[in-house]
Amino acid sequence: MAFVGLSDFYAQSLTSQWVSLKSPDPGFKSHPTCPTYRGPITPPRYNRATKRALIDIQEQHAITNLALDTSKYRDALVSFDLQAASQSIQAALQNIVPTKSVRMADQMKMNAALVLFPADTTCIPYDMFAEKIGTSSRSTGLSFSLW
């Protein structure tokens, strides 16, 4: 149980006015409780204190769950036998018989259709689509267009 006051999270002036936020103290904070009723504090006035405690509790749960997962994976990794796995893969590969794909002939036809002939490899001259720009335009010279 942690009893908190606003002075734990806000700085006060000499005239007892709240003037600024304090930096949070390092370390885990438990959920604040009322010193009189010993119940959780819920008014919006204490949001900064309660949110900090809730974040700390969530972080603690996350760390605990990650530690459990890490120990499970570590145990699985330690018990893994690499040599036995390698031998079983080698044995499985010995039983595989390579076969021709049914689509091999179709793929060869498509490859033949995509081949360029020597006449198709010549480029279009760069000035084939050039036209003179009129004098009303700002730029002068050739304008290239595919349209």
CYANA upper distance limits for C-alpha pairs under 8 A (distance plus 0.5 A):
  1 MET  CA     30 SER  CA      7.48
  1 MET  CA     31 HIS  CA      7.81
  1 MET  CA     32 PRO  CA      7.34
  1 MET  CA     33 THR  CA      6.86
  1 MET  CA     38 ARG  CA      8.43
  2 ALA  CA     30 SER  CA      6.81
  2 ALA  CA     31 HIS  CA      7.22
  2 ALA  CA     32 PRO  CA      5.54
  2 ALA  CA     33 THR  CA      6.39
  3 PHE  CA     32 PRO  CA      6.16
  3 PHE  CA     33 THR  CA      6.02
  3 PHE  CA     34 CYS  CA      6.92
  3 PHE  CA     35 PRO  CA      6.39
  4 VAL  CA      8 ASP  CA      7.10
  4 VAL  CA     32 PRO  CA      6.57
  4 VAL  CA     33 THR  CA      7.84
  4 VAL  CA     34 CYS  CA      8.45
  4 VAL  CA     49 ALA  CA      8.31
  5 GLY  CA      9 PHE  CA      8.19
  6 LEU  CA     10 TYR  CA      6.45
  6 LEU  CA     46 TYR  CA      7.78
  7 SER  CA     11 ALA  CA      6.67
  7 SER  CA     12 GLN  CA      7.66
  8 ASP  CA     22 LYS  CA      8.10
  9 PHE  CA     21 LEU  CA      6.70
  9 PHE  CA     22 LYS  CA      5.73
  9 PHE  CA     23 SER  CA      7.85
  9 PHE  CA     24 PRO  CA      7.40
  9 PHE  CA     48 ARG  CA      7.86
  9 PHE  CA     49 ALA  CA      7.55
 10 TYR  CA     18 TRP  CA      6.95
 10 TYR  CA     19 VAL  CA      7.82
 10 TYR  CA     20 SER  CA      6.25
 10 TYR  CA     21 LEU  CA      4.99
 10 TYR  CA     22 LYS  CA      5.63
 11 ALA  CA     18 TRP  CA      6.35
 11 ALA  CA     19 VAL  CA      6.26
 11 ALA  CA     20 SER  CA      5.71
 11 ALA  CA     21 LEU  CA      6.40
 11 ALA  CA     22 LYS  CA      6.44
 12 GLN  CA     16 SER  CA      5.90
 12 GLN  CA     17 GLN  CA      5.78
 12 GLN  CA     18 TRP  CA      5.01
 12 GLN  CA     19 VAL  CA      6.01
 12 GLN  CA     20 SER  CA      7.80
 13 SER  CA     17 GLN  CA      5.86
 13 SER  CA     18 TRP  CA      6.98
 13 SER  CA     19 VAL  CA      6.74
 28 PHE  CA     53 ALA  CA      8.17
 28 PHE  CA     56 ASP  CA      6.39
 28 PHE  CA     57 ILE  CA      8.49
 29 LYS  CA     52 ARG  CA      7.64
 29 LYS  CA     53 ALA  CA      5.60
 29 LYS  CA     56 ASP  CA      6.75
 29 LYS  CA     57 ILE  CA      8.42
 30 SER  CA     53 ALA  CA      5.71
 30 SER  CA     54 LEU  CA      8.31
 30 SER  CA     56 ASP  CA      7.96
 30 SER  CA     57 ILE  CA      7.71
 31 HIS  CA     40 PRO  CA      7.53
 31 HIS  CA     50 THR  CA      6.63
 31 HIS  CA     53 ALA  CA      5.40
 31 HIS  CA     54 LEU  CA      7.20
 32 PRO  CA     40 PRO  CA      6.59
 32 PRO  CA     41 ILE  CA      6.54
 32 PRO  CA     49 ALA  CA      7.56
 32 PRO  CA     50 THR  CA      6.88
 32 PRO  CA     53 ALA  CA      7.80
 33 THR  CA     37 TYR  CA      8.48
 33 THR  CA     38 ARG  CA      5.93
 33 THR  CA     39 GLY  CA      5.67
 33 THR  CA     40 PRO  CA      4.89
 33 THR  CA     41 ILE  CA      5.78
 34 CYS  CA     38 ARG  CA      5.30
 34 CYS  CA     39 GLY  CA      5.94
 34 CYS  CA     40 PRO  CA      6.72
 34 CYS  CA     41 ILE  CA      6.38
 41 ILE  CA     46 TYR  CA      7.71
 41 ILE  CA     50 THR  CA      7.85
 42 THR  CA     46 TYR  CA      7.50
 42 THR  CA     47 ASN  CA      8.08
 42 THR  CA     50 THR  CA      8.05
 43 PRO  CA     47 ASN  CA      7.65
 46 TYR  CA     50 THR  CA      6.75
 47 ASN  CA     51 LYS  CA      6.25
 48 ARG  CA     52 ARG  CA      6.73
 49 ALA  CA     53 ALA  CA      6.93
 50 THR  CA     54 LEU  CA      6.66
 51 LYS  CA     55 ILE  CA      6.61
 52 ARG  CA     56 ASP  CA      6.73
 53 ALA  CA     57 ILE  CA      6.70
 54 LEU  CA     58 GLN  CA      6.67
 55 ILE  CA     59 GLU  CA      6.60
 56 ASP  CA     60 GLN  CA      6.68
 57 ILE  CA     61 HIS  CA      6.83
 58 GLN  CA     62 ALA  CA      6.69
 59 GLU  CA     63 ILE  CA      6.59
 60 GLN  CA     64 THR  CA      6.65
 61 HIS  CA     65 ASN  CA      6.67
 62 ALA  CA     66 LEU  CA      6.56
 63 ILE  CA     67 ALA  CA      6.55
 64 THR  CA     68 LEU  CA      6.82
 65 ASN  CA     69 ASP  CA      6.72
 66 LEU  CA     70 THR  CA      6.48
 67 ALA  CA     71 SER  CA      6.71
 68 LEU  CA     72 LYS  CA      6.86
 69 ASP  CA     73 TYR  CA      6.78
 70 THR  CA     74 ARG  CA      6.50
 71 SER  CA     75 ASP  CA      6.61
 72 LYS  CA     76 ALA  CA      6.77
 73 TYR  CA     77 LEU  CA      6.55
 74 ARG  CA     78 VAL  CA      6.60
 75 ASP  CA     79 SER  CA      6.71
 76 ALA  CA     80 PHE  CA      6.70
 81 ASP  CA     85 ALA  CA      6.82
 82 LEU  CA     86 SER  CA      6.60
 83 GLN  CA     87 GLN  CA      6.78
 84 ALA  CA     88 SER  CA      6.73
 85 ALA  CA     89 ILE  CA      6.72
 86 SER  CA     90 GLN  CA      6.73
 87 GLN  CA     91 ALA  CA      6.68
 88 SER  CA     92 ALA  CA      6.67
 89 ILE  CA     93 LEU  CA      6.66
 90 GLN  CA     94 GLN  CA      6.91
 91 ALA  CA     95 ASN  CA      7.51
 92 ALA  CA     96 ILE  CA      7.53
100 LYS  CA    104 MET  CA      7.65
103 ARG  CA    107 GLN  CA      6.68
104 MET  CA    108 MET  CA      6.78
105 ALA  CA    109 LYS  CA      6.86
106 ASP  CA    110 MET  CA      6.80
107 GLN  CA    111 ASN  CA      6.70
108 MET  CA    112 ALA  CA      6.74
109 LYS  CA    113 ALA  CA      6.77
110 MET  CA    114 LEU  CA      6.85
111 ASN  CA    115 VAL  CA      7.16
116 LEU  CA    120 ASP  CA      6.55
116 LEU  CA    121 THR  CA      7.39
117 PHE  CA    121 THR  CA      7.37
118 PRO  CA    122 THR  CA      8.22
124 ILE  CA    128 MET  CA      7.79
126 TYR  CA    130 ALA  CA      8.48
127 ASP  CA    144 PHE  CA      8.13
129 PHE  CA    144 PHE  CA      6.41
129 PHE  CA    145 SER  CA      6.34
129 PHE  CA    146 LEU  CA      6.85
129 PHE  CA    147 TRP  CA      8.42
130 ALA  CA    142 LEU  CA      6.44
130 ALA  CA    143 SER  CA      6.14
130 ALA  CA    144 PHE  CA      5.42
130 ALA  CA    145 SER  CA      7.30
131 GLU  CA    142 LEU  CA      6.36
131 GLU  CA    143 SER  CA      6.29
131 GLU  CA    144 PHE  CA      7.52
132 LYS  CA    141 GLY  CA      7.03
132 LYS  CA    142 LEU  CA      5.90
132 LYS  CA    143 SER  CA      7.14
133 ILE  CA    137 SER  CA      7.35
133 ILE  CA    139 SER  CA      8.10
133 ILE  CA    140 THR  CA      6.64
133 ILE  CA    141 GLY  CA      6.92
133 ILE  CA    142 LEU  CA      6.94
133 ILE  CA    143 SER  CA      7.07
134 GLY  CA    140 THR  CA      8.24
135 THR  CA    140 THR  CA      8.01
